[in-house]
Structures are given as structure tokens and as C-alpha cells.
């Protein structure tokens, strides 16, 4: 299984070998110094493989590079970032 992690302006997402989107994490930039992580989804067939963890890592890295305070709104990001 080869997964491709891709980025758009306000989300990171993952495609499988068939170029089907199987997971995503969305975020919203607020002003010049904040961002919220709004939503995380992984297709049930692909859960348990660390895909959402990798998406979170990519989003956090991107937002930290932009020097933004990260406000996790979705339950997945809240649980991971507040522990």
C-alpha cells in the first residue's frame, strides 16, 4: 500500500494507490497569527495505521512554520495536542 500525502491551501489529505482520497485534515487561518484545526477524517478501512497522526504532524509543522497559535477544534486534534 502506497499512500500519497498531499497539501492544498487549507487542508492536507491522503490518496491511496488508486488515487482515491482516504483521509483529510482541514484547518482555517485566523488573522496573521492563529489557526484552527477543524476536522479530521480517515476512511474506516484505513484506520489504525497512523494516517491521522501523520496528517496532524504535517498540519502542525505547516502552521508552526507560519508562526501561528494552533487552536484544535476537532476531537482528534484536541486529544492529541492536549496530552
Secondary structure, DSSP 8 states (H G I E B T S, - for coil): ---EEEEETTEEEEE-TT--EEEEEEEEEETTTEEEEEEEEE-GGGTTSSHHHHHHHHHHHHHHHTT-EEEE-SHHHHHHHT-
